[in-house]
Amino acid sequence: MMAPSNTLDSTLTVAFASGDGLRVDAHFGTASRFLLHDIHPDGDRFIAERNVDGQEEHETRIARRVEALQGCRALFCVAVGESARRRLAGAGITAVVVEEGRAVQDLLTRLADPVLRGRLLPRGGVAPSVENRYEAMLAAGWDE
C-alpha cells in the first residue's frame, strides 16, 4: 500500500489553533481549541472542533494536544516550542507558525493551490515560517 501523497488528489487534514474560529490566534501549548478542516480536490470542509484543557502540567498538556490532532498533516499556530514541534513531527504533524490574526479562510484558500501548499507544507522538513525565523536570527548575529 502506498503512503498518501501531498497532492490535491487526496484529502489533507489540517488544524488551526483558534479561539474565535476565524483567525489563528493561539500558541500551541496554550491553545484550548483546534479547528480541523479537510482539504480535498473539491474544496475544503470543516470537520471538527477539538477542545483541550489548559490547566494541566506541561508534559500532560502537550501530550493531550498532540493526541487531539491525530490524523492531521499540519497545525497552524502563532508559536510552538521546539520540544512540542518535535513531538508533533513524531506524530506526522508539521507545525506551521503564522502571524497572529491570520485568517483561517485565507490559509485554507492557499492550501487549495498545489504550489502554495508545497511551500507551506514541505515534505519531511521544517515549515518555512519556522525555518525563516531561525535564518533571520542567524543573519542578525549575536550582540551581547
Secondary structure, DSSP 8 states (H G I E B T S, - for coil): -----SSTTS-EEEEEE-SSSSEE---TTT--EEEEEEEETTEEEEEEEEE--SSS-HHHHHHHHHHHTTT-SEEEES---HHHHHHHHHTT-EEEE--TTEEHHHHHHHHHSHHHHHHHS-TTS--HHHHHHHHHHHHH----
